[in-house]
């Protein structure tokens, strides 16, 4: 693997480095423009606007982002490609199975925690549904098909059953005998 990194400054200074590893290329780029840059298509500019980096042999994202950021970008790109493929299949008329929500087992200690998690899940689903529908319409799709496209892209709506408490949480209520209130004695209260 051969990575060529070129640095150019507004005062005419030029530097070029050839590296076998990403680590060496990254060190060169960070030395000349820093870690925080503005990536503009095929080049990156330092925060002060003085220097510019171009690279051949890897991407600017690989050069300036850490491994966690790269993994998140790769996952997001894969999800976008999957949604795009589903949209294209739908436009061709192919049957597109809806996304299935992963089977998640929740472990809530209180009813309040379960209700809060259900509320967040519903809000998140609603936002993704609205985004998918508007992306469909603004992407050139028929507005009358937006709901269908959104439901196929986002998947099923969360159900309250997914957020219920396990039975043992309520077991102590059934085992505890009901307390009967003490009898109230009759008393004369003048009105």
KEVEXDREN-8497 format. One record per residue: residue in three letters; x, y, z of N, C-alpha, C, CB in turn. Coordinates in pm, whole numbers, plus 50000, padded with zeros to 5 digits. Glycine has a CB too. Layout:
// residues N
<"ALA" <X Y Z> <X Y Z> <X Y Z> <X Y Z>>
...
// end
This chain:
// residues 191
<"UNK" <50085 49883 50000> <50000 50000 50000> <50090 50123 50000> <49903 50000 50123>>
<"UNK" <50068 50213 49907> <50146 50335 49895> <50053 50455 49911> <50222 50341 49759>>
<"UNK" <50084 50538 50011> <50002 50655 50039> <50088 50779 50017> <49943 50651 50184>>
<"UNK" <50041 50868 49930> <50114 50993 49903> <50033 51108 49960> <50140 51012 49750>>
<"UNK" <50096 51182 50053> <50029 51295 50117> <50102 51422 50076> <50026 51280 50273>>
<"UNK" <50028 51520 50026> <50088 51647 49982> <50032 51762 50065> <50061 51671 49832>>
<"UNK" <50122 51850 50107> <50085 51968 50185> <50119 52092 50103> <50157 51972 50323>>
<"UNK" <50026 52187 50097> <50048 52314 50029> <49998 52425 50120> <49977 52319 49889>>
<"UNK" <50081 52531 50136> <50041 52645 50218> <50017 52766 50129> <50149 52677 50324>>
<"UNK" <49947 52865 50181> <49916 52983 50101> <50040 53068 50073> <49811 53068 50170>>
<"UNK" <50149 53047 50151> <50272 53123 50126> <50362 53055 50024> <50348 53142 50256>>
<"UNK" <50316 52942 49967> <50392 52874 49863> <50470 52754 49913> <50485 52969 49799>>
<"UNK" <50474 52729 50042> <50545 52615 50099> <50477 52485 50054> <50549 52624 50254>>
<"UNK" <50557 52389 50009> <50504 52260 49964> <50586 52148 50026> <50504 52249 49809>>
<"UNK" <50518 52046 50074> <50581 51927 50131> <50507 51806 50076> <50579 51929 50288>>
<"UNK" <50581 51698 50058> <50520 51575 50007> <50582 51457 50081> <50540 51562 49853>>
<"UNK" <50500 51362 50118> <50548 51243 50185> <50485 51119 50126> <50521 51250 50334>>
<"UNK" <50565 51011 50116> <50517 50882 50068> <50530 50783 50182> <50595 50835 49941>>
<"UNK" <50423 50711 50212> <50420 50623 50328> <50362 50488 50293> <50341 50686 50441>>
<"UNK" <50409 50385 50364> <50358 50250 50345> <50239 50221 50436> <50469 50148 50370>>
<"UNK" <50231 50295 50546> <50123 50270 50641> <50039 50396 50662> <50180 50221 50776>>
<"UNK" <49918 50374 50705> <49827 50483 50736> <49878 50563 50855> <49685 50430 50764>>
<"UNK" <49944 50496 50948> <49996 50563 51068> <50097 50672 51031> <50060 50460 51163>>
<"UNK" <50189 50641 50941> <50289 50740 50898> <50226 50855 50822> <50395 50674 50812>>
<"UNK" <50132 50824 50732> <50064 50928 50654> <49982 51018 50746> <49973 50864 50547>>
<"UNK" <49919 50957 50844> <49838 51033 50940> <49927 51128 51021> <49760 50938 51035>>
<"UNK" <50044 51079 51064> <50136 51164 51142> <50183 51284 51060> <50259 51081 51189>>
<"UNK" <50213 51263 50932> <50256 51372 50844> <50145 51477 50831> <50294 51317 50705>>
<"UNK" <50024 51430 50803> <49910 51523 50785> <49881 51600 50913> <49784 51446 50741>>
<"UNK" <49882 51532 51025> <49853 51598 51153> <49962 51699 51189> <49839 51495 51265>>
<"UNK" <50086 51669 51149> <50195 51763 51178> <50177 51895 51104> <50330 51700 51140>>
<"UNK" <50131 51887 50980> <50125 52008 50898> <49994 52085 50906> <50149 51971 50757>>
<"UNK" <49881 52016 50928> <49754 52090 50936> <49676 52066 51064> <49667 52053 50819>>
<"UNK" <49722 51975 51148> <49652 51945 51272> <49549 51835 51255> <49586 52070 51326>>
<"UNK" <49487 51799 51366> <49388 51690 51363> <49249 51739 51324> <49381 51624 51499>>
<"UNK" <49217 51862 51359> <49085 51918 51327> <49093 51998 51198> <49032 52007 51443>>
<"UNK" <49037 51943 51094> <49041 52008 50963> <48902 52017 50904> <49135 51933 50867>>
<"UNK" <48888 52096 50801> <48765 52101 50723> <48788 52023 50596> <48721 52248 50692>>
<"UNK" <48714 51913 50578> <48730 51831 50458> <48638 51884 50350> <48701 51681 50487>>
<"UNK" <48695 51914 50236> <48622 51976 50126> <48639 51894 49999> <48670 52121 50102>>
<"UNK" <48570 51783 49992> <48578 51699 49873> <48708 51623 49866> <48562 51783 49749>>
<"UNK" <48801 51667 49782> <48926 51594 49761> <49044 51653 49838> <48960 51591 49616>>
<"UNK" <49022 51754 49921> <49131 51810 50001> <49079 51848 50139> <49193 51934 49931>>
<"UNK" <49176 51867 50233> <49142 51909 50369> <49219 52036 50400> <49176 51796 50473>>
<"UNK" <49151 52130 50466> <49210 52260 50499> <49224 52271 50650> <49124 52377 50443>>
<"UNK" <49338 52327 50694> <49359 52348 50837> <49258 52448 50891> <49504 52396 50864>>
<"UNK" <49240 52448 51023> <49141 52537 51084> <49170 52684 51059> <49135 52512 51234>>
<"UNK" <49299 52720 51050> <49334 52861 51026> <49331 52898 50878> <49472 52890 51083>>
<"UNK" <49309 52801 50791> <49300 52828 50648> <49434 52844 50578> <49220 52950 50626>>
<"UNK" <49543 52817 50646> <49677 52836 50589> <49719 52719 50502> <49779 52857 50700>>
<"UNK" <49697 52596 50551> <49747 52478 50481> <49639 52390 50424> <49831 52397 50573>>
<"UNK" <49677 52315 50320> <49585 52224 50253> <49656 52090 50235> <49538 52283 50115>>
<"UNK" <49583 51982 50259> <49635 51846 50242> <49555 51776 50132> <49628 51765 50375>>
<"UNK" <49628 51710 50042> <49565 51619 49946> <49629 51483 49966> <49581 51670 49796>>
<"UNK" <49557 51379 49932> <49608 51244 49956> <49572 51152 49841> <49552 51187 50087>>
<"UNK" <49661 51058 49815> <49638 50955 49714> <49675 50822 49777> <49722 50981 49582>>
<"UNK" <49587 50725 49773> <49616 50595 49832> <49527 50563 49951> <49759 50588 49874>>
<"UNK" <49456 50661 50002> <49357 50641 50108> <49261 50759 50101> <49424 50629 50251>>
<"UNK" <49160 50758 50185> <49065 50869 50185> <49102 50970 50292> <48921 50817 50207>>
<"UNK" <49050 51090 50277> <49072 51194 50379> <49010 51151 50512> <49012 51329 50333>>
<"UNK" <48899 51082 50505> <48833 51035 50626> <48923 50938 50702> <48699 50967 50592>>
<"UNK" <48988 50848 50632> <49082 50755 50696> <49201 50830 50755> <49130 50650 50596>>
<"UNK" <49242 50936 50690> <49360 51011 50733> <49333 51094 50858> <49407 51101 50622>>
<"UNK" <49213 51149 50873> <49187 51242 50983> <49092 51191 51090> <49133 51366 50928>>
<"UNK" <49023 51080 51069> <48930 51031 51169> <48987 50912 51243> <48797 50993 51105>>
<"UNK" <48944 50896 51370> <48988 50782 51449> <48907 50659 51409> <48974 50811 51600>>
<"UNK" <48944 50544 51465> <48882 50418 51426> <48732 50412 51461> <48954 50302 51493>>
<"UNK" <48693 50468 51575> <48551 50467 51612> <48467 50545 51513> <48532 50526 51753>>
<"UNK" <48517 50661 51472> <48444 50743 51375> <48434 50671 51242> <48513 50879 51357>>
<"UNK" <48542 50605 51200> <48540 50532 51074> <48439 50417 51079> <48679 50477 51041>>
<"UNK" <48432 50346 51192> <48337 50236 51205> <48194 50288 51200> <48361 50160 51336>>
<"UNK" <48167 50402 51265> <48033 50461 51262> <47997 50505 51121> <48024 50580 51359>>
<"UNK" <48094 50566 51051> <48068 50609 50912> <48039 50490 50822> <48188 50689 50857>>
<"UNK" <48114 50380 50841> <48093 50261 50760> <47955 50201 50786> <48202 50156 50789>>
<"UNK" <47913 50198 50912> <47780 50145 50945> <47670 50233 50887> <47763 50133 51098>>
<"UNK" <47690 50365 50895> <47590 50457 50842> <47582 50444 50689> <47624 50602 50883>>
<"UNK" <47697 50430 50624> <47699 50413 50479> <47630 50284 50438> <47844 50414 50426>>
<"UNK" <47655 50176 50512> <47591 50048 50481> <47440 50059 50497> <47646 49936 50572>>
<"UNK" <47394 50128 50600> <47250 50146 50621> <47189 50230 50509> <47223 50213 50757>>
<"UNK" <47259 50334 50467> <47208 50419 50358> <47200 50339 50228> <47298 50542 50338>>
<"UNK" <47300 50255 50202> <47298 50174 50080> <47184 50072 50084> <47433 50102 50061>>
<"UNK" <47158 50016 50202> <47048 49921 50217> <46914 49989 50191> <47050 49858 50357>>
<"UNK" <46898 50110 50246> <46773 50184 50224> <46758 50223 50077> <46768 50310 50313>>
<"UNK" <46868 50260 50014> <46864 50296 49873> <46826 50175 49788> <46999 50353 49827>>
<"UNK" <46883 50060 49820> <46850 49939 49745> <46703 49902 49764> <46940 49822 49790>>
<"UNK" <46651 49920 49886> <46510 49890 49911> <46421 49986 49832> <46478 49899 50062>>
<"UNK" <46460 50112 49827> <46381 50212 49752> <46381 50178 49603> <46438 50354 49775>>
<"UNK" <46498 50141 49550> <46506 50107 49407> <46424 49982 49376> <46652 50086 49366>>
<"UNK" <46428 49883 49466> <46350 49762 49446> <46201 49794 49446> <46382 49658 49555>>
<"UNK" <46161 49884 49534> <46020 49924 49540> <45980 49995 49410> <45995 50015 49661>>
<"UNK" <46067 50081 49359> <46036 50153 49235> <46025 50057 49117> <46143 50258 49207>>
<"UNK" <46103 49950 49120> <46096 49850 49012> <45971 49763 49025> <46220 49761 49013>>
<"UNK" <45908 49769 49143> <45789 49687 49165> <45819 49556 49235> <45722 49659 49036>>
<"UNK" <45945 49535 49275> <45980 49413 49347> <45919 49418 49487> <46135 49396 49354>>
<"UNK" <45879 49304 49538> <45829 49304 49676> <45945 49330 49773> <45759 49168 49711>>
<"UNK" <45926 49425 49859> <46030 49460 49955> <45980 49425 50094> <46069 49611 49945>>
<"UNK" <46046 49329 50159> <46000 49296 50294> <46032 49410 50390> <46064 49165 50344>>
<"UNK" <45942 49439 50484> <45971 49546 50580> <46086 49506 50671> <45847 49580 50663>>
<"UNK" <46156 49606 50721> <46264 49579 50816> <46202 49521 50942> <46345 49708 50848>>
<"UNK" <46269 49425 50997> <46221 49367 51121> <46303 49426 51235> <46232 49211 51119>>
<"UNK" <46232 49470 51336> <46300 49525 51453> <46373 49411 51524> <46200 49595 51550>>
<"UNK" <46495 49437 51569> <46567 49332 51639> <46494 49294 51768> <46711 49377 51671>>
<"UNK" <46497 49166 51798> <46432 49121 51921> <46518 49162 52038> <46409 48966 51920>>
<"UNK" <46470 49258 52111> <46546 49311 52225> <46473 49272 52352> <46563 49466 52215>>
<"UNK" <46546 49221 52446> <46489 49189 52575> <46525 49301 52670> <46539 49050 52628>>
<"UNK" <46425 49369 52719> <46447 49479 52811> <46436 49427 52954> <46347 49594 52786>>
<"UNK" <46508 49489 53042> <46503 49452 53183> <46477 49578 53263> <46635 49381 53228>>
<"UNK" <46352 49605 53290> <46314 49726 53362> <46283 49691 53507> <46194 49795 53295>>
<"UNK" <46321 49779 53595> <46295 49757 53737> <46163 49818 53780> <46407 49814 53821>>
<"UNK" <46121 49924 53712> <45997 49991 53752> <45909 50016 53632> <46027 50123 53824>>
<"UNK" <45784 50040 53659> <45689 50073 53552> <45729 50204 53486> <45544 50082 53608>>
<"UNK" <45778 50300 53565> <45818 50430 53511> <45930 50416 53407> <45863 50524 53624>>
<"UNK" <46029 50327 53436> <46138 50305 53341> <46084 50246 53210> <46245 50212 53402>>
<"UNK" <45994 50150 53222> <45936 50087 53104> <45858 50189 53021> <45845 49971 53144>>
<"UNK" <45778 50273 53088> <45699 50374 53018> <45791 50476 52948> <45605 50446 53116>>
<"UNK" <45896 50517 53016> <45989 50614 52957> <46058 50555 52834> <46094 50658 53062>>
<"UNK" <46102 50430 52844> <46168 50365 52729> <46071 50350 52612> <46223 50227 52769>>
<"UNK" <45945 50314 52642> <45845 50301 52537> <45821 50437 52469> <45713 50245 52594>>
<"UNK" <45814 50543 52549> <45795 50677 52494> <45909 50717 52402> <45783 50779 52605>>
<"UNK" <46033 50689 52445> <46149 50721 52361> <46149 50640 52232> <46280 50696 52438>>
<"UNK" <46113 50512 52242> <46109 50428 52123> <46005 50477 52024> <46080 50282 52161>>
<"UNK" <45888 50517 52074> <45783 50569 51987> <45826 50699 51921> <45653 50590 52066>>
<"UNK" <45890 50786 51997> <45935 50914 51942> <46041 50891 51834> <45991 51005 52053>>
<"UNK" <46135 50802 51862> <46241 50772 51765> <46181 50712 51638> <46344 50675 51826>>
<"UNK" <46088 50616 51655> <46026 50554 51539> <45951 50660 51457> <45929 50442 51582>>
<"UNK" <45879 50749 51524> <45803 50853 51453> <45894 50945 51372> <45723 50935 51553>>
<"UNK" <46008 50982 51431> <46101 51069 51359> <46159 50998 51237> <46216 51115 51452>>
<"UNK" <46198 50870 51253> <46253 50794 51140> <46147 50773 51031> <46307 50658 51188>>
<"UNK" <46023 50751 51073> <45913 50731 50978> <45890 50859 50897> <45783 50691 51053>>
<"UNK" <45887 50973 50966> <45866 51100 50897> <45982 51130 50803> <45850 51214 50999>>
<"UNK" <46105 51102 50847> <46223 51126 50763> <46219 51039 50639> <46352 51099 50843>>
<"UNK" <46183 50910 50657> <46178 50820 50542> <46070 50863 50443> <46151 50676 50588>>
<"UNK" <45956 50908 50494> <45848 50953 50405> <45887 51078 50328> <45722 50980 50484>>
<"UNK" <45949 51174 50397> <45988 51297 50327> <46103 51271 50231> <46028 51406 50428>>
<"UNK" <46194 51180 50268> <46303 51145 50175> <46247 51082 50049> <46404 51049 50242>>
<"UNK" <46142 51002 50066> <46078 50938 49951> <46020 51045 49858> <45968 50840 49996>>
<"UNK" <45946 51140 49914> <45880 51242 49834> <45983 51333 49768> <45782 51325 49920>>
<"UNK" <46080 51383 49847> <46179 51474 49790> <46279 51403 49699> <46253 51545 49900>>
<"UNK" <46284 51270 49709> <46371 51193 49619> <46303 51164 49487> <46412 51063 49685>>
<"UNK" <46183 51217 49466> <46115 51198 49338> <46005 51095 49342> <46213 51159 49233>>
<"UNK" <45977 51039 49461> <45872 50937 49471> <45733 50999 49471> <45891 50856 49597>>
<"UNK" <45636 50916 49444> <45496 50958 49442> <45452 50987 49586> <45405 50850 49376>>
<"UNK" <45398 51106 49614> <45356 51139 49751> <45252 51042 49808> <45301 51278 49755>>
<"UNK" <45172 50981 49722> <45070 50889 49769> <45130 50758 49819> <44970 50861 49659>>
<"UNK" <45253 50729 49779> <45322 50607 49824> <45416 50632 49940> <45399 50546 49708>>
<"UNK" <45422 50754 49992> <45518 50789 50097> <45498 50706 50223> <45507 50938 50130>>
<"UNK" <45373 50684 50265> <45349 50605 50386> <45395 50461 50368> <45201 50608 50422>>
<"UNK" <45367 50404 50253> <45410 50267 50227> <45562 50257 50225> <45352 50217 50094>>
<"UNK" <45626 50352 50157> <45772 50352 50149> <45833 50371 50287> <45820 50462 50054>>
<"UNK" <45774 50460 50367> <45827 50486 50501> <45812 50362 50590> <45756 50606 50566>>
<"UNK" <45698 50296 50584> <45678 50178 50668> <45771 50065 50627> <45532 50131 50660>>
<"UNK" <45801 50054 50497> <45895 49952 50453> <46038 49987 50491> <45884 49932 50304>>
<"UNK" <46072 50113 50491> <46208 50155 50525> <46235 50150 50674> <46234 50294 50473>>
<"UNK" <46138 50186 50755> <46159 50199 50900> <46128 50071 50976> <46074 50311 50955>>
<"UNK" <46028 49997 50930> <45992 49875 51001> <45870 49896 51089> <46109 49828 51085>>
<"UNK" <45835 49794 51164> <45712 49799 51242> <45720 49898 51358> <45678 49662 51295>>
<"UNK" <45606 49949 51394> <45594 50042 51506> <45618 49964 51636> <45453 50111 51507>>
<"UNK" <45690 50024 51731> <45711 49954 51858> <45579 49926 51928> <45803 50035 51950>>
<"UNK" <45570 49812 51992> <45449 49777 52065> <45476 49786 52215> <45399 49636 52027>>
<"UNK" <45371 49811 52288> <45384 49822 52433> <45428 49689 52494> <45250 49868 52496>>
<"UNK" <45395 49578 52429> <45432 49446 52481> <45584 49429 52491> <45373 49337 52393>>
<"UNK" <45658 49496 52403> <45804 49486 52408> <45861 49551 52533> <45865 49551 52284>>
<"UNK" <45785 49639 52596> <45835 49717 52708> <45768 49682 52840> <45818 49863 52680>>
<"UNK" <45709 49564 52847> <45642 49525 52971> <45743 49470 53070> <45533 49421 52943>>
<"UNK" <45706 49480 53195> <45790 49429 53302> <45778 49278 53311> <45753 49494 53438>>
<"UNK" <45886 49211 53350> <45876 49067 53367> <45784 49033 53484> <46015 49004 53389>>
<"UNK" <45725 48915 53482> <45629 48873 53584> <45685 48878 53727> <45583 48733 53556>>
<"UNK" <45811 48837 53752> <45859 48837 53890> <45850 48974 53959> <46001 48790 53893>>
<"UNK" <45847 49083 53882> <45839 49215 53943> <45707 49231 54017> <45856 49325 53837>>
<"UNK" <45600 49172 53963> <45469 49184 54025> <45436 49068 54118> <45364 49194 53918>>
<"UNK" <45526 48969 54125> <45498 48850 54206> <45479 48884 54353> <45610 48748 54191>>
<"UNK" <45555 48980 54404> <45543 49015 54545> <45406 49075 54578> <45654 49114 54584>>
<"UNK" <45340 49136 54480> <45208 49193 54505> <45104 49083 54525> <45167 49284 54388>>
<"UNK" <45116 48975 54450> <45021 48865 54462> <45045 48787 54591> <45032 48771 54340>>
<"UNK" <45170 48779 54635> <45203 48703 54755> <45167 48777 54883> <45351 48669 54756>>
<"UNK" <45156 48908 54878> <45125 48986 54996> <44974 48987 55017> <45180 49131 54983>>
<"UNK" <44929 48944 55137> <44783 48946 55159> <44733 49089 55168> <44746 48869 55288>>
<"UNK" <44616 49109 55120> <44557 49243 55123> <44527 49282 55266> <44429 49248 55037>>
<"UNK" <44559 49403 55300> <44532 49453 55435> <44391 49509 55437> <44637 49561 55479>>
<"UNK" <44318 49470 55539> <44184 49524 55553> <44192 49647 55644> <44084 49417 55610>>
<"UNK" <44123 49750 55608> <44130 49870 55691> <44062 49846 55826> <44065 49989 55619>>
<"UNK" <44111 49916 55925> <44052 49905 56059> <43911 49960 56055> <44138 49981 56165>>
<"UNK" <43820 49900 56129> <43682 49949 56127> <43673 50088 56188> <43590 49854 56203>>
<"UNK" <43587 50166 56131> <43566 50302 56179> <43453 50299 56281> <43534 50400 56063>>
<"UNK" <43477 50353 56397> <43374 50352 56499> <43276 50464 56472> <43436 50366 56638>>
<"UNK" <43152 50437 56506> <43051 50543 56493> <43077 50650 56598> <42906 50484 56509>>
<"UNK" <43065 50768 56559> <43082 50877 56653> <42985 50987 56615> <43228 50929 56654>>
<"UNK" <42945 51060 56714> <42853 51171 56690> <42932 51296 56658> <42761 51194 56811>>
<"UNK" <42915 51346 56540> <42981 51470 56501> <42871 51572 56475> <43074 51451 56373>>
<"UNK" <42869 51676 56557> <42762 51776 56537> <42786 51856 56411> <42753 51871 56658>>
<"UNK" <42680 51877 56340> <42692 51958 56218> <42622 52087 56234> <42637 51885 56099>>
// end
